[in-house]
Amino acid sequence: MRADTVDLRRIFGRDIRYTVPLFQRPYVWDRDENWAPLWADIRRTIELAEQATENETVAPHFLGALVFDETPYLSSNLETRQVIDGQQRLTTLQLFLFAARISATALDHERSVRLLSKFLENDEDLFDRDGHPDHLYKIWPTNADREEFRTVMTGHGGTGRLAQAVAYFQQEISSWLAEATDPEERLGALVQTMREHLRLVIIDLEKHDDAQVVFETLNSRGTPLEKADLIKNLLFRTAEHAGADVDRLYTTYWFPFDQDEWRTEQRTGRITRSRLDVFLTHWLIMRSRRDFTSSALFKEFERWLAASSASTEDVFAELARYADIYERIDHHPTDGVEGRFLYRMKVMDTSTPMPLLLFLYGLEEGVLSSERRLRAIRAVDSYLMRRTILNLTNRDYNHVFRELVTAAARQPEYADEAVIKTLSSMQGPHRQWPTDAEFRTALEQAPLYSRLYRSRVRILLEALEDALRTDHTEQLVPPVGEQVSAKLTIEHVMPQSWRDNWPVLEDDLQEGAERDELVHTLGNLTLLTGRLNPALGNMAWESKKQLLGEHSLLRLTHGTLLNSPEDSGITDWAAHWDEHRIRVRGSYLASIALRIWLFADGLLSLPVDSASAVN
């Protein structure tokens, strides 16, 4: 490759066309991180030039580096370069020059308008304006930005990021010019600085240089480029080398991935990544059945692609198909077996089951019935909730769910059975599926409120409320935790500060130590609205019972707290609230939880066509 330091006359002062390959990411620069610092650098350089004496040399300002690959374009006489690296900077400079020309036009400064136009537009005699009108522009961005770029550069404004950049630069330039005693003279200094005092390093690749390797080297070592963009580049270059119609592939398959919906950042564990990177990680784990860190996504994809026999178009089509599946999972309504499970996954902040979910939902109905898929989902739900209630680690979940994908792939038509049997064979505290006895003990005896995150206790109580409702119950859907304005909160029936109104029992030798732990168990917990909860406070049982009866609509409260649970054997249930009633209610709720989150034998004994019913 050849490297040279040049000013903008060398870059924009000639008739040339810089094309950004469609496999590069869209324009992402913004005001605070990029536009404002660039304008500050340009303005400082101009002002230094203004202050320089006639014989004083103005030190040029270095703007960074650009990497180009020569690309013949037979439909015009224009020299053409493909932008391998630096497209954000190159595009921003064009937007700045366009904004400067708007200011020059407003001042009716024809010389500046002409000079700036030479940096923005090619000679129309060198290309077919009717056949290729976009060859007018010195730079032609990647597919996702072309429509907006054309709109902006024809003076029609817009609301996107490119239009915002022009509006920002135009406002800053106009304000800065207005500060000068002679705005036209200052405008001339701006134009001269843009032509002579800004420098970039130009790296031109030669025939033997591999543009893909250069792109990866420049962009995969500590820079903010997403792994998805490296994957995109690899796929499209592979397709290009195979002679595929890359424009069609982009329009048909990849275009949605360049939209904001897929580029928004989200947190997975302690790492923040783009939603597209997260999806590609889940998909690749499902596809490769290998574990890897998020930082290794691109290298793992490169390894998988090299070993795969699938054509590039098949890969594009598969990514698009599973992206639709991922969207449906991600935006699934929160009702029903699937919806409640997916909601609980989000609350528990675990995404490790996603490769398995992609696999299950990716199987056609003729291969895996929806009833069997529901049974597999119930198994995963049971596995996660039982381990959550026992406060067991999730450290090995990546390996667990990779093994589940592998097992399900061996018998896709019986994927539910494969999932259930594989989970039941897991051994050790990091992997085991807690038994009914272990689950019941934790539900009845463990101080769940003090041991678990509040959100996890809440989803347990929400699930119990769902299960307590029958065909005769008004079908009011209890608000789930993500509906913040209507979120239900956890209430201790016997208060944590119980000593204010619940005196220590006379025969309690430990002076309430046992009760201090018992108040945090399941039998003493219910759900209330955020407004009712503080109103109850530490009041005595009689007063609390009255307010609960007047305001609560939940079966969890009326069916197990204000009224006796089934087969409690206590005739005056609501007369008191004490240790015995807490234990009886806890045992009753534990029995319901065991029916919601069945163990392996219970799930396998279910007829497949009833797998969606909670007993």
C-alpha positions in Angstrom: 0.0 0.0 0.0 1.0 3.6 -0.5 0.6 6.3 2.1 0.8 10.1 1.6 -0.2 13.2 3.6 -2.4 15.5 1.6 -4.6 18.5 1.9 -8.3 18.6 0.9 -7.4 19.9 -2.6 -5.9 16.5 -3.3 -9.0 14.7 -2.0 -11.9 16.9 -3.2 -10.3 19.3 -5.6 -10.4 16.9 -8.5 -13.2 15.1 -10.3 -13.4 11.8 -8.3 -16.0 9.5 -6.8 -15.5 8.0 -3.4 -17.9 5.2 -2.9 -18.7 3.6 0.5 -19.3 -0.1 0.2 -22.8 -1.2 1.2 -21.2 -3.6 3.6 -20.0 -0.8 5.8 -22.1 0.6 8.7 -24.3 3.6 8.2 -23.3 7.2 9.2 -23.2 7.3 13.1 -21.2 10.4 14.0 -23.0 12.8 16.3 -22.8 16.4 17.6 -21.1 15.9 21.1 -18.6 13.2 20.2 -17.7 14.2 16.6 -19.2 17.3 15.0 -18.4 19.8 17.8 -14.8 18.7 18.2 -14.3 18.8 14.4 -15.7 22.3 14.2 -13.6 23.4 17.1 -10.5 22.1 15.4 -11.4 23.8 12.0 -12.3 27.1 13.7 -9.1 27.1 15.7 -7.0 26.5 12.5 -8.9 29.3 10.7 -8.4 31.8 13.6 -4.7 31.0 13.7 -4.5 31.7 9.9 -6.4 35.0 10.5 -3.8 36.0 13.1 -0.7 35.0 11.1 1.4 37.7 9.6 2.1 37.8 5.9 5.4 35.8 6.1 4.3 33.5 8.9 3.5 29.8 8.0 0.3 28.4 9.4 0.8 25.0 10.9 -1.6 22.5 9.2 -4.1 20.6 11.3 -4.1 16.8 11.0 -7.6 15.3 10.7 -6.9 11.5 10.6 -6.4 8.8 8.0 -8.4 7.5 5.1 -7.9 4.1 3.3 -9.0 3.8 -0.4 -9.1 0.9 -2.8 -9.2 1.7 -6.5 -12.4 0.4 -8.2 -12.9 0.9 -11.9 -16.4 2.2 -12.8 -17.1 1.7 -16.5 -20.2 3.9 -16.7 -18.3 7.2 -16.4 -14.9 8.8 -16.9 -14.6 9.6 -13.2 -11.7 8.2 -11.2 -13.2 6.0 -8.5 -12.1 4.9 -5.1 -13.8 2.6 -2.6 -13.6 3.8 1.0 -12.2 1.0 3.1 -11.8 3.1 6.2 -12.6 6.7 7.2 -16.0 7.0 5.7 -17.5 8.7 8.8 -14.8 11.4 8.6 -15.0 11.8 4.8 -18.8 12.1 4.8 -18.7 14.7 7.6 -16.2 16.8 5.7 -18.6 16.9 2.8 -21.5 17.8 5.0 -19.4 20.6 6.5 -18.4 21.9 3.1 -22.0 21.8 2.0 -23.1 23.8 5.1 -20.3 26.3 4.4 -21.6 26.8 0.9 -25.1 27.5 2.3 -23.5 30.3 4.4 -21.5 31.6 1.4 -24.7 31.7 -0.7 -26.5 33.6 2.1 -23.7 36.2 2.0 -23.8 36.3 -1.8 -20.1 35.6 -1.9 -19.8 34.1 -5.4 -16.1 33.2 -5.3 -16.5 31.2 -2.1 -19.6 29.4 -3.5 -17.6 28.5 -6.7 -14.6 27.2 -4.7 -16.7 25.2 -2.3 -18.8 23.7 -5.2 -15.6 22.4 -6.8 -15.1 20.4 -3.5 -18.6 19.1 -3.6 -19.5 18.3 -7.2 -18.0 16.7 -10.2 -17.8 18.1 -13.7 -21.1 17.1 -15.4 -19.3 16.5 -18.7 -17.5 13.5 -17.2 -20.6 11.4 -16.6 -24.1 10.8 -17.9 -26.3 13.1 -15.7 -29.5 11.5 -16.9 -28.4 7.9 -16.4 -26.2 8.4 -13.3 -27.3 11.6 -11.5 -25.6 10.6 -8.3 -22.2 10.7 -9.9 -22.4 14.5 -9.3 -21.3 13.9 -5.7 -17.7 13.4 -4.7 -18.8 10.9 -2.1 -21.5 8.3 -2.3 -22.4 6.8 1.0 -23.4 3.3 1.9 -26.9 2.1 0.9 -28.6 2.9 4.1 -27.7 6.6 3.9 -28.0 7.2 0.1 -31.6 8.5 0.1 -31.0 10.9 2.9 -27.7 12.0 1.5 -29.3 12.8 -1.9 -32.1 14.7 -0.1 -29.7 16.8 2.0 -27.3 17.6 -0.8 -30.1 18.8 -3.0 -31.0 21.3 -0.3 -34.3 19.6 0.8 -33.2 19.2 4.4 -34.6 16.2 6.4 -34.7 14.9 9.9 -32.0 12.2 9.9 -28.5 12.3 11.2 -27.0 13.7 8.0 -29.5 16.6 7.9 -28.8 17.2 11.6 -25.1 17.5 10.9 -25.6 20.1 8.1 -28.0 22.1 10.3 -25.5 22.1 13.2 -22.5 23.1 11.0 -24.6 25.8 9.2 -25.7 27.3 12.5 -22.2 27.3 13.9 -20.6 28.8 10.8 -23.3 31.5 10.4 -22.9 32.5 14.1 -19.2 32.5 13.8 -19.2 34.6 10.6 -21.6 37.1 12.2 -19.1 37.7 15.0 -16.6 39.1 12.6 -16.2 42.7 11.6 -15.9 41.6 8.0 -17.9 38.3 7.5 -16.9 38.0 3.9 -13.2 38.2 4.7 -13.7 35.6 7.4 -15.5 33.4 5.0 -12.6 33.6 2.6 -10.3 32.5 5.5 -12.6 29.5 6.1 -12.4 28.5 2.4 -8.6 29.0 2.3 -8.2 26.9 5.4 -10.3 24.1 4.0 -8.3 24.1 0.9 -4.8 24.4 2.3 -4.5 24.0 6.1 -6.2 20.7 6.8 -4.3 17.4 6.3 -5.2 13.8 6.1 -3.1 10.6 5.6 -4.3 8.8 2.4 -3.5 5.1 2.2 -4.1 3.7 -1.3 -4.2 -0.1 -1.4 -2.4 -1.8 -4.3 -3.5 -4.9 -6.2 -1.9 -7.4 -3.9 -3.4 -5.8 -0.7 -6.3 -7.6 0.8 -8.9 -5.0 1.6 -10.8 -7.3 4.0 -7.7 -7.9 6.1 -6.9 -4.1 6.1 -10.5 -3.4 7.1 -10.4 -5.9 10.0 -7.0 -4.7 11.2 -8.1 -1.1 11.3 -11.4 -1.7 12.9 -11.2 -4.7 15.3 -8.6 -3.5 17.7 -10.1 -1.2 20.4 -12.3 1.0 18.1 -16.0 1.4 18.5 -16.9 -0.5 15.3 -19.4 -3.2 16.2 -18.6 -6.9 15.6 -21.7 -6.9 13.4 -20.1 -4.5 11.0 -17.1 -6.7 10.6 -19.4 -9.7 10.0 -21.3 -7.6 7.4 -18.1 -6.6 5.7 -16.9 -10.3 5.6 -20.2 -11.5 4.2 -20.6 -8.9 1.5 -16.9 -9.2 0.4 -17.3 -13.0 0.2 -20.5 -12.5 -1.9 -18.7 -10.0 -4.1 -15.8 -12.3 -4.8 -18.3 -15.0 -5.7 -19.9 -12.7 -8.3 -23.2 -12.3 -6.4 -25.5 -9.4 -6.8 -24.5 -7.6 -3.5 -27.1 -4.8 -4.0 -29.9 -7.4 -4.2 -28.5 -9.2 -1.2 -28.4 -6.0 0.8 -31.9 -4.9 -0.1 -33.4 -8.3 0.4 -31.7 -9.4 3.6 -29.5 -6.9 5.3 -31.2 -3.6 5.0 -33.2 -3.9 8.3 -30.1 -4.6 10.3 -28.8 -1.1 9.4 -31.8 0.6 11.0 -31.8 2.1 14.5 -33.9 -0.7 15.9 -31.0 -3.1 15.5 -28.3 -0.6 16.3 -29.6 0.5 19.7 -27.4 -0.6 22.7 -28.5 -3.0 25.3 -27.0 -4.5 28.4 -26.1 -8.2 28.6 -24.6 -8.9 32.0 -22.0 -6.2 32.6 -21.5 -5.5 28.9 -23.3 -3.0 26.7 -23.6 -4.0 23.0 -25.7 -3.3 20.0 -28.9 -5.4 19.7 -27.6 -6.8 16.4 -24.4 -8.0 18.1 -26.5 -9.7 20.8 -28.7 -11.4 18.3 -25.8 -12.6 16.2 -24.1 -14.0 19.3 -27.2 -16.0 20.2 -27.7 -17.2 16.6 -24.0 -18.2 16.2 -24.1 -20.2 19.5 -27.2 -22.0 18.2 -25.6 -22.6 14.9 -22.0 -23.5 15.9 -22.8 -25.2 19.3 -19.7 -23.5 20.7 -19.2 -21.2 23.6 -17.3 -17.9 23.1 -17.0 -14.5 24.7 -18.7 -11.5 23.1 -15.4 -10.1 22.1 -14.7 -13.2 20.0 -18.0 -13.0 18.0 -16.4 -12.0 14.7 -13.5 -14.5 14.8 -16.0 -17.3 15.7 -18.3 -16.2 12.9 -15.3 -16.2 10.5 -14.3 -19.7 11.6 -17.9 -21.0 11.3 -18.3 -19.4 7.8 -15.1 -21.0 6.6 -16.2 -24.4 7.8 -19.8 -24.0 6.5 -20.9 -25.4 3.2 -23.8 -22.9 3.0 -23.7 -20.3 0.2 -23.4 -16.7 1.2 -27.0 -16.1 0.1 -28.2 -19.0 2.3 -26.4 -17.4 5.3 -28.1 -14.0 4.6 -31.5 -15.7 4.2 -31.0 -17.6 7.5 -29.9 -14.5 9.4 -33.0 -12.7 8.1 -35.3 -15.6 9.1 -33.9 -15.9 12.6 -34.0 -12.1 13.0 -37.7 -12.3 12.5 -38.0 -15.1 15.1 -35.8 -13.1 17.5 -38.1 -10.1 17.0 -41.2 -12.2 17.8 -39.6 -13.6 20.9 -38.4 -10.2 22.0 -41.8 -8.5 21.6 -44.0 -11.4 22.6 -47.1 -10.4 24.7 -46.6 -11.1 28.4 -49.7 -13.4 28.7 -49.9 -17.1 28.3 -47.2 -19.8 29.1 -44.7 -18.4 26.6 -45.3 -14.8 27.4 -45.0 -15.2 31.2 -41.8 -17.3 30.8 -40.2 -14.7 28.5 -41.2 -11.9 30.9 -39.6 -13.8 33.8 -36.4 -14.3 31.7 -36.2 -10.5 31.3 -36.8 -9.9 35.0 -34.1 -12.4 36.0 -31.8 -10.7 33.5 -30.9 -14.0 31.8 -30.5 -14.3 28.0 -28.6 -17.6 28.0 -31.7 -19.6 26.9 -32.0 -17.6 23.8 -30.0 -19.9 21.5 -32.3 -22.7 22.5 -35.4 -20.6 22.0 -34.2 -19.6 18.5 -33.7 -23.3 17.7 -37.1 -24.3 19.0 -39.0 -21.5 17.3 -37.0 -22.0 14.1 -38.4 -25.6 13.7 -41.3 -25.8 11.4 -44.7 -27.0 12.8 -44.4 -30.1 10.7 -41.2 -31.0 12.6 -41.9 -29.8 16.1 -45.5 -29.1 17.1 -46.3 -26.0 19.1 -47.5 -28.2 21.9 -44.2 -29.9 22.2 -42.4 -26.5 22.0 -44.5 -25.3 24.9 -43.5 -28.4 26.9 -39.9 -27.7 26.3 -40.4 -24.0 27.3 -42.1 -25.2 30.5 -39.1 -27.3 31.3 -36.7 -24.4 30.9 -39.0 -22.2 32.9 -39.1 -24.8 35.7 -35.3 -25.2 35.6 -34.6 -21.5 35.9 -37.3 -20.7 38.5 -36.4 -23.6 40.7 -32.7 -22.7 40.7 -33.7 -19.0 41.3 -35.8 -19.8 44.4 -33.0 -22.0 45.7 -30.6 -19.1 45.0 -28.3 -21.3 42.9 -25.6 -19.8 40.6 -26.2 -19.2 37.0 -22.5 -19.4 36.2 -22.7 -22.4 34.0 -25.8 -21.6 32.1 -23.9 -20.9 28.8 -22.7 -24.5 28.8 -26.1 -25.9 29.9 -28.1 -24.3 27.1 -25.5 -25.1 24.5 -25.8 -28.7 25.5 -29.6 -28.4 25.3 -29.4 -27.1 21.7 -27.1 -30.0 20.8 -29.5 -32.5 22.4 -32.6 -31.0 20.7 -30.9 -30.9 17.3 -30.3 -34.7 17.5 -34.1 -35.3 17.8 -35.8 -32.1 16.5 -39.2 -33.8 16.3 -38.9 -34.7 20.0 -37.0 -31.7 21.1 -39.2 -31.3 24.2 -38.3 -34.7 25.4 -34.6 -34.2 24.6 -34.6 -30.9 26.6 -36.4 -32.5 29.6 -34.2 -35.5 29.8 -31.0 -33.5 29.3 -31.9 -31.1 32.1 -32.8 -33.9 34.5 -29.4 -35.5 33.9 -27.6 -32.4 34.9 -25.4 -33.0 38.0 -23.8 -30.7 40.6 -24.8 -27.4 42.3 -23.9 -25.4 39.1 -26.1 -27.4 36.8 -28.7 -29.5 38.6 -32.4 -29.2 38.3 -33.8 -29.0 41.9 -36.1 -31.8 42.8 -39.7 -31.4 44.1 -38.5 -31.9 47.7 -35.7 -29.3 47.4 -38.0 -26.8 45.7 -40.8 -27.3 48.3 -38.3 -26.9 51.2 -37.0 -23.6 49.8 -40.6 -22.3 49.2 -41.8 -23.2 52.6 -38.8 -22.5 54.8 -36.3 -20.1 53.1 -36.5 -16.4 53.9 -37.0 -15.6 50.2 -37.6 -11.8 50.7 -34.2 -11.3 52.4 -32.3 -13.9 50.3 -33.4 -13.1 46.8 -33.7 -9.9 44.6 -37.1 -8.3 45.1 -37.9 -8.6 41.4 -37.5 -12.4 41.6 -39.7 -12.7 44.6 -42.3 -10.6 42.8 -42.4 -12.8 39.7 -42.9 -15.8 42.0 -46.0 -14.1 43.6 -47.2 -12.9 40.2 -47.1 -16.5 38.9 -49.0 -17.8 41.9 -51.7 -15.1 41.3 -52.0 -16.3 37.7 -52.4 -19.9 38.8 -55.0 -19.1 41.5 -57.3 -17.7 38.9 -60.0 -20.0 37.5 -62.6 -19.9 34.7 -64.9 -18.3 37.2 -62.5 -15.5 38.1 -62.9 -12.1 36.5 -60.3 -12.1 33.7 -58.4 -9.1 35.0 -54.7 -9.5 34.0 -52.5 -8.6 37.0 -49.9 -6.0 36.0 -46.4 -7.4 35.6 -43.3 -5.7 36.8 -42.3 -4.1 33.5 -45.5 -2.0 33.6 -43.9 0.5 36.0 -46.9 2.7 36.5 -49.0 -0.2 37.6 -46.3 -2.4 39.2 -47.4 -4.4 42.2 -45.1 -4.4 45.3 -44.3 -7.0 47.9 -46.1 -6.7 51.2 -45.2 -8.5 54.5 -48.5 -9.4 56.1 -46.9 -9.7 59.5 -44.6 -6.6 59.2 -40.9 -6.8 59.3 -41.1 -4.5 62.3 -43.7 -6.8 63.9 -42.8 -6.0 67.5 -44.8 -2.8 67.2 -48.2 -4.7 67.1 -47.3 -8.4 67.4 -45.9 -9.1 70.8 -43.4 -12.0 71.4 -45.1 -15.2 72.2 -44.9 -16.2 75.8 -43.3 -19.6 75.2 -40.8 -18.2 72.7 -37.4 -18.8 74.3 -35.6 -17.1 71.4 -37.6 -13.9 71.9 -38.8 -13.6 68.3 -35.6 -14.7 66.4 -37.5 -17.4 64.6 -40.3 -15.0 63.7 -37.8 -12.5 62.3 -36.9 -15.1 59.7 -40.4 -16.4 59.2 -41.8 -13.0 58.2 -39.6 -13.2 55.0 -41.0 -16.6 53.9 -43.5 -17.1 51.1 -46.4 -17.8 53.5 -46.2 -14.2 54.8 -45.9 -12.4 51.5 -48.5 -11.0 49.1 -48.7 -8.3 46.4 -50.2 -4.8 46.7 -50.3 -1.6 44.7 -47.6 0.9 45.3 -50.0 3.2 47.0 -51.7 0.7 49.3 -48.4 -0.8 50.5 -47.1 2.2 52.6 -50.6 2.9 53.9 -50.6 -0.5 55.7 -47.2 0.0 57.2 -46.8 -1.8 60.6 -50.5 -1.7 61.6 -52.1 -4.5 63.5 -53.7 -7.5 61.8 -57.3 -6.3 62.3 -56.7 -2.9 60.7 -54.6 -4.4 57.9 -57.2 -7.1 57.2 -59.9 -4.5 56.8 -57.9 -2.4 54.3 -56.9 -5.5 52.3 -60.5 -6.6 52.1 -61.6 -3.1 50.9 -58.9 -2.5 48.3 -57.2 -5.7 47.1 -58.6 -7.6 44.1 -56.0 -10.4 44.0 -56.8 -14.0 44.5 -53.4 -14.3 46.2 -54.8 -12.1 49.0 -58.5 -13.0 49.1 -58.1 -16.7 48.4 -55.2 -17.5 50.7 -54.9 -14.7 53.2 -58.3 -13.2 54.0 -59.9 -16.6 53.5 -58.7 -20.0 54.4 -56.7 -21.9 51.7 -58.1 -25.3 50.7 -57.8 -28.0 53.3 -56.2 -25.7 55.9 -58.2 -27.3 58.8 -58.5 -23.8 60.4 -62.1 -22.7 60.8 -61.4 -19.2 62.2 -58.6 -18.5 59.7 -58.9 -14.7 59.4 -59.3 -14.2 63.2 -55.5 -14.1 63.7 -52.3 -13.9 61.7 -49.6 -16.0 63.4 -46.7 -18.4 62.8 -49.0 -21.4 62.2 -51.1 -19.7 59.5 -47.9 -18.4 57.8 -46.6 -22.0 57.6 -50.0 -23.4 56.4 -50.3 -20.7 53.7 -46.7 -21.2 52.7 -47.2 -25.0 52.2 -50.4 -24.3 50.1 -48.6 -21.8 47.9 -45.6 -24.2 47.5 -48.0 -26.9 46.3 -49.3 -24.5 43.6 -45.7 -23.6 42.6 -44.9 -27.3 42.2 -47.8 -27.6 39.7 -46.7 -24.5 37.8 -43.0 -25.5 37.5 -43.2 -29.3 37.1 -40.2 -31.5 37.4 -39.1 -33.8 34.6 -41.4 -36.8 35.4 -44.4 -34.5 35.7 -43.7 -32.9 32.4 -43.0 -36.1 30.6 -46.3 -37.6 31.9 -48.3 -34.8 30.4 -50.1 -35.6 27.2 -48.5 -33.4 24.5 -51.7 -31.8 23.6 -52.2 -30.5 27.2 -48.6 -29.3 27.7 -49.9 -25.7 27.6 -52.3 -26.1 30.5 -51.2 -25.3 34.0 -52.7 -27.8 36.4 
